[in-house]
Amino acid sequence: MNYHLDVRDFRFFLAVGEELHFRRAAERLRIAQPHLSQHIRQLEERVGAKLFDRTTRSVKLTHAGVQFLERARFVLAQIEDAVVATRRSAEGEQGHVSIGFLEPATLRMLPDILREFRRLYPNVGISLTNDGTGGQVQKLLEGRIHFAFLRLPIHTRRVSTLTLAREGLVAALPIGHSLAARGSLRLEELAGEDFIQFSPVLGVDFQEYAISYCHRAGFTPRVAYEAAHTPSLLAFVAAGFGIAIVPEYVRHMISNPKIAYASLPEIPSIVDLGLAWLPGDPSPAQKAFRDLVGRWLRDNPAG
């Protein structure tokens, strides 16, 4: 038996099943009544069951017709959902975007960007991963995330990047340090200090930039301890194990009464935060997110 049916079969049957009147159903479908009657007869032959009891005065659904009506509604609803979902996906209104981020991004651009993206694309799923620059680069290369808010530059040409913000560096000192009361320091004043630095990671460390300016000031920092994360680095500083050069955002993000911060005007602002992604053909949802970040940058130029 031939069970091949198309969308038109369900639409025609549904019109008659709901109107229970061939003329009204034909007007609803904007087709000729004889054509509709013929199509329903052919449909009954293909499904192998009588769907309507017809007389010159009335049209009624058979028991099989009632069952088929429920399924016809379900099929057409599923088709409509599929069309809408496909259209939304093509327009970036559905899909999924996976984002990695550094803590500084949560203080600056990420909340505004995510709020606007959710407003514009409420049906797009978003997953967030908090990780360091190195971890984010690795996840990008492995395809585990679509975008990364991280420190620039990075040591790979396999990803595309966009600079979002620049920031200066400051010195973090124990509150009892002889220089702690100073709001601004010259680098040469730090020459005899023990330094606490971040452990090397895959992303370029801003420390290399800071060290280059220490060299210009006539000394190489004496590294006493290394820390994997900002909280542990600051804990070492607060305990008096040494000083650290950190991005300016740290003084606003982590408040510790045992730490004092001083600006370092000899070190120019550096490229601090950027967006990274793998080049290629993005999904519509991913393209929509990248475009939104671009619009945010136009309204909030890096500098």
C-alpha positions as CSV (number, residue, x, y, z in Angstrom):
1,M,0.0,0.0,0.0
2,N,1.3,3.5,-0.9
3,Y,1.6,5.6,2.2
4,H,3.4,8.5,0.5
5,L,1.8,11.7,1.8
6,D,2.9,15.3,1.5
7,V,2.1,18.5,3.3
8,R,-0.7,19.4,1.0
9,D,-2.5,16.1,1.9
10,F,-2.6,17.1,5.5
11,R,-3.6,20.7,4.8
12,F,-6.5,19.7,2.6
13,F,-7.7,17.0,5.0
14,L,-7.5,19.4,8.0
15,A,-9.5,22.0,6.2
16,V,-12.3,19.6,5.5
17,G,-12.1,17.9,8.9
18,E,-12.4,21.3,10.7
19,E,-15.0,22.8,8.4
20,L,-17.0,19.6,7.8
21,H,-18.1,21.3,4.6
22,F,-16.4,20.9,1.2
23,R,-17.4,24.3,-0.2
24,R,-16.2,26.2,2.9
25,A,-13.0,24.1,3.0
26,A,-12.3,24.9,-0.6
27,E,-12.8,28.6,-0.1
28,R,-10.5,28.5,2.9
29,L,-7.9,26.8,0.8
30,R,-8.7,29.0,-2.2
31,I,-9.0,26.0,-4.6
32,A,-11.9,24.6,-6.6
33,Q,-14.3,22.4,-4.7
34,P,-14.2,19.5,-7.3
35,H,-10.4,19.5,-7.0
36,L,-10.6,19.3,-3.2
37,S,-13.2,16.4,-3.4
38,Q,-11.0,14.5,-5.8
39,H,-7.9,15.0,-3.6
40,I,-9.7,13.7,-0.5
41,R,-10.9,10.6,-2.4
42,Q,-7.3,9.9,-3.5
43,L,-6.1,10.5,0.1
44,E,-8.6,7.9,1.4
45,E,-7.3,5.4,-1.2
46,R,-3.7,5.9,-0.2
47,V,-4.3,5.6,3.6
48,G,-6.7,2.7,3.0
49,A,-9.5,4.0,5.1
50,K,-12.7,6.0,4.7
51,L,-12.1,9.4,6.5
52,F,-15.5,11.1,5.9
53,D,-19.1,10.0,5.7
54,R,-20.7,12.2,3.0
55,T,-24.3,12.9,2.2
56,T,-25.8,15.6,0.1
57,R,-26.6,17.5,3.3
58,S,-23.7,16.8,5.7
59,V,-20.1,15.7,6.0
60,K,-18.9,13.8,9.1
61,L,-15.6,12.4,10.2
62,T,-15.5,8.6,10.6
63,H,-13.7,7.0,13.5
64,A,-10.6,6.7,11.4
65,G,-11.0,10.3,10.3
66,V,-11.1,11.5,13.9
67,Q,-7.8,9.6,14.5
68,F,-6.3,11.0,11.4
69,L,-7.4,14.5,12.2
70,E,-5.4,14.5,15.5
71,R,-2.3,13.2,13.7
72,A,-2.7,15.7,10.9
73,R,-2.7,18.6,13.3
74,F,0.4,17.2,15.0
75,V,2.2,16.7,11.7
76,L,1.4,20.2,10.5
77,A,2.4,21.7,13.9
78,Q,5.7,19.8,13.7
79,I,6.4,21.1,10.2
80,E,5.6,24.6,11.2
81,D,7.9,24.4,14.2
82,A,10.6,23.0,11.9
83,V,10.2,25.9,9.5
84,V,10.2,28.5,12.2
85,A,13.2,27.0,13.9
86,T,15.1,26.8,10.7
87,R,14.3,30.4,9.8
88,R,15.3,31.5,13.3
89,S,18.5,29.6,13.1
90,A,19.4,31.1,9.7
91,E,18.8,34.5,11.1
92,G,20.8,33.9,14.2
93,E,17.7,33.7,16.5
94,Q,18.3,30.1,17.5
95,G,21.4,28.0,18.2
96,H,24.1,28.0,20.8
97,V,27.1,30.1,21.7
98,S,29.8,28.9,24.0
99,I,31.9,31.7,25.6
100,G,35.1,31.6,27.7
101,F,36.0,34.6,29.8
102,L,38.5,36.1,32.2
103,E,37.4,37.9,35.4
104,P,38.2,41.4,34.0
105,A,35.7,40.9,31.3
106,T,32.9,40.5,33.9
107,L,33.8,44.0,35.2
108,R,33.9,45.7,31.9
109,M,32.1,44.6,28.8
110,L,30.7,41.1,29.3
111,P,27.6,41.9,31.3
112,D,26.5,44.6,28.8
113,I,27.2,42.4,25.8
114,L,25.4,39.4,27.3
115,R,22.4,41.4,28.4
116,E,21.9,42.9,24.9
117,F,22.5,39.6,23.2
118,R,19.8,37.9,25.3
119,R,17.4,40.7,24.6
120,L,18.0,40.4,20.8
121,Y,18.2,36.6,20.6
122,P,16.3,35.1,23.5
123,N,16.1,31.7,21.9
124,V,19.9,31.3,21.6
125,G,21.5,29.2,24.3
126,I,24.6,30.6,26.0
127,S,27.2,28.7,28.0
128,L,29.9,30.4,30.0
129,T,33.3,29.1,31.1
130,N,35.6,31.0,33.5
131,D,39.2,30.2,32.6
132,G,42.6,31.8,32.2
133,T,44.0,33.0,28.8
134,G,45.9,29.7,28.2
135,G,43.0,27.5,29.0
136,Q,40.7,29.5,26.8
137,V,43.1,29.3,23.8
138,Q,43.3,25.6,24.3
139,K,39.5,25.2,24.3
140,L,39.2,27.4,21.2
141,L,41.7,25.2,19.3
142,E,39.9,22.1,20.4
143,G,36.5,23.5,19.4
144,R,35.1,23.4,22.9
145,I,34.2,27.1,23.0
146,H,33.2,29.5,20.2
147,F,34.6,32.7,21.7
148,A,37.1,33.7,24.3
149,F,37.4,37.0,26.2
150,L,41.1,36.9,27.1
151,R,44.4,38.8,27.2
152,L,46.1,39.9,24.0
153,P,48.3,39.2,22.2
154,I,48.4,35.4,22.2
155,H,51.1,33.1,20.8
156,T,49.2,31.5,17.9
157,R,48.0,32.6,14.5
158,R,45.3,29.9,14.4
159,V,42.7,32.2,15.9
160,S,41.3,35.6,14.9
161,T,41.2,38.4,17.5
162,L,39.7,41.8,18.2
163,T,41.1,44.2,20.7
164,L,38.4,45.4,23.1
165,A,40.2,47.3,25.9
166,R,43.6,48.7,27.0
167,E,44.7,49.0,30.5
168,G,47.7,50.2,32.6
169,L,49.6,48.2,35.1
170,V,50.0,48.9,38.9
171,A,52.2,47.7,41.7
172,A,50.6,45.7,44.5
173,L,52.4,46.0,47.8
174,P,51.9,44.7,51.4
175,I,50.2,47.4,53.4
176,G,53.2,47.7,55.8
177,H,55.7,48.2,53.0
178,S,57.7,51.4,53.0
179,L,56.3,52.4,49.6
180,A,52.7,51.4,50.4
181,A,51.6,55.0,51.1
182,R,52.7,56.3,47.8
183,G,50.1,56.5,45.1
184,S,52.6,56.5,42.3
185,L,56.0,54.9,41.9
186,R,59.0,55.0,39.7
187,L,60.1,51.5,38.5
188,E,63.7,52.0,39.8
189,E,62.2,52.2,43.3
190,L,61.2,48.5,43.0
191,A,64.7,47.3,41.9
192,G,65.6,45.6,45.2
193,E,62.2,44.0,45.9
194,D,61.1,40.4,45.8
195,F,58.6,39.9,43.0
196,I,55.6,37.5,42.8
197,Q,54.6,36.6,39.3
198,F,52.0,34.5,37.5
199,S,53.1,31.0,36.4
200,P,53.8,30.9,32.6
201,V,50.7,30.1,30.5
202,L,49.9,29.5,26.8
203,G,48.7,33.1,26.4
204,V,51.2,35.9,26.3
205,D,51.8,37.1,29.9
206,F,51.6,40.9,30.4
207,Q,54.5,40.3,32.8
208,E,56.9,40.1,29.8
209,Y,55.8,43.6,28.9
210,A,56.3,44.8,32.5
211,I,59.7,43.1,32.7
212,S,60.9,44.9,29.6
213,Y,60.2,48.2,31.2
214,C,62.0,47.1,34.4
215,H,65.0,46.4,32.2
216,R,64.8,49.9,30.8
217,A,64.8,51.1,34.4
218,G,68.1,49.2,34.9
219,F,67.1,46.0,36.7
220,T,65.7,42.5,36.3
221,P,62.9,41.6,38.8
222,R,64.0,39.1,41.3
223,V,61.2,36.5,41.3
224,A,60.6,35.0,44.7
225,Y,57.3,33.1,44.1
226,E,55.0,32.2,41.3
227,A,51.2,31.9,41.5
228,A,48.7,30.2,39.2
229,H,45.8,32.6,39.8
230,T,45.2,36.2,40.9
231,P,43.8,35.4,44.3
232,S,46.8,33.3,45.3
233,L,49.2,35.9,43.9
234,L,47.5,38.6,46.0
235,A,47.5,36.3,49.0
236,F,51.3,36.1,48.8
237,V,51.5,39.9,48.5
238,A,49.2,40.4,51.5
239,A,51.4,38.0,53.5
240,G,54.4,40.1,52.8
241,F,56.2,37.6,50.6
242,G,56.9,40.3,47.9
243,I,55.3,42.8,45.5
244,A,53.6,42.2,42.2
245,I,52.9,44.1,39.0
246,V,49.3,43.5,38.0
247,P,46.6,44.9,35.7
248,E,44.8,47.9,37.0
249,Y,41.5,46.1,37.1
250,V,42.8,44.0,40.0
251,R,42.6,47.0,42.4
252,H,38.9,47.4,41.6
253,M,38.0,43.7,41.5
254,I,39.7,42.4,44.6
255,S,39.6,44.5,47.7
256,N,42.1,43.5,50.4
257,P,42.9,45.8,53.3
258,K,46.3,44.3,53.5
259,I,47.3,45.4,50.0
260,A,48.1,48.9,48.7
261,Y,48.3,49.8,45.0
262,A,50.4,52.3,43.3
263,S,50.4,53.5,39.6
264,L,53.4,53.0,37.4
265,P,53.3,55.8,34.9
266,E,56.5,54.7,33.2
267,I,54.7,51.6,31.8
268,P,52.2,52.7,29.0
269,S,48.8,51.1,28.8
270,I,48.8,47.8,27.1
271,V,46.4,45.7,25.0
272,D,44.6,44.1,27.8
273,L,41.3,42.4,26.8
274,G,40.3,41.0,23.4
275,L,37.9,38.6,21.8
276,A,39.3,35.5,20.1
277,W,37.6,33.0,17.8
278,L,38.5,30.4,15.2
279,P,38.4,31.7,11.7
280,G,36.0,30.0,9.3
281,D,32.3,29.9,8.6
282,P,30.4,30.6,11.8
283,S,26.9,29.6,12.6
284,P,24.3,32.4,12.3
285,A,24.1,32.6,16.1
286,Q,27.9,32.9,16.4
287,K,28.0,35.6,13.7
288,A,25.3,37.5,15.5
289,F,27.3,37.4,18.7
290,R,30.5,38.6,17.0
291,D,28.6,41.4,15.2
292,L,27.2,42.5,18.6
293,V,30.6,42.6,20.1
294,G,31.7,44.7,17.1
295,R,28.9,47.2,17.7
296,W,29.8,47.3,21.4
297,L,33.4,48.2,20.5
298,R,32.2,51.0,18.2
299,D,30.3,52.5,21.1
300,N,33.1,51.8,23.6
301,P,36.4,52.3,21.6
302,A,39.5,50.5,23.1
303,G,41.8,53.0,24.7
